[in-house]
């Protein structure tokens, strides 16, 4: 289990977690948007830095878009598509996550 479903509020703080990678582990996160949970690698499509400006803070002030803290690339939370910034048109790497019995899980 990544976290309890109740830990994710629409447009609120995300939950970071680690997933296995060829070189050890890789940072990932889950957020809730419009009632659905979405998961992504915590890596900007532009230069590969982590997105959150403070631990778990992925959304902009409106709670509608994911934003890279380094250069402001703006992503749609439901698809990971960059809609503004230097990587416009690129996407975050989406992870398959699901909710079941009050928990959020990685497939």
C-alpha positions, -999 to +999 in steps of 0.1 A: +000+000+000+013+035-009-010+053+015-046+054+029-071+069+005-081+095+031-045+110+030-051+124-005-074+154-009-084+169-043-057+194-053-039+188-020-006+175-008+006+144-026+023+113-012+059+105-022+071+069-024+099+049-039+097+023-066+124-002-077+146+009-106+176-006-124+199+017-104+182+012-070+150+031-064+132+060-081+110+087-065+073+086-074+042+103-061+004+100-061-021+129-060-059+132-061-076+153-088-114+154-095-119+124-071-094+102-089-059+091-079-030+095-103+006+084-099+037+096-117+075+093-114+087+123-096+107+136-126+101+166-147+098+158-184+122+187-192+154+180-172+145+152-149+145+170-116+119+163-089+087+183-092+077+191-056+089+225-042+084+212-007+079+175+003+046+164-013+037+199-027+030+192-064+000+213-072+000+250-081-019+275-058-052+268-076-049+230-069-057+224-106-022+218-121+010+200-113+040+223-114+077+218-116+094+237-088+126+243-108+112+261-139+074+261-137+065+235-163+027+230-158+012+195-162-024+183-163-029+160-133-051+135-151-027+128-180+007+142-170+008+163-203+028+195-201+006+224-212+030+253-204+068+257-200+099+245-218+087+209-222+052+217-236+036+186-252+059+162-232+044+140-205+053+128-170+058+091-167+025+078-155+022+049-131-007+025-128-023+031-094-057+021-080-078+025-048-092-005-030-106-009+006-095+025+017-059+023+003-040+035-027-018+008-044+007+005-072-003-021-098 
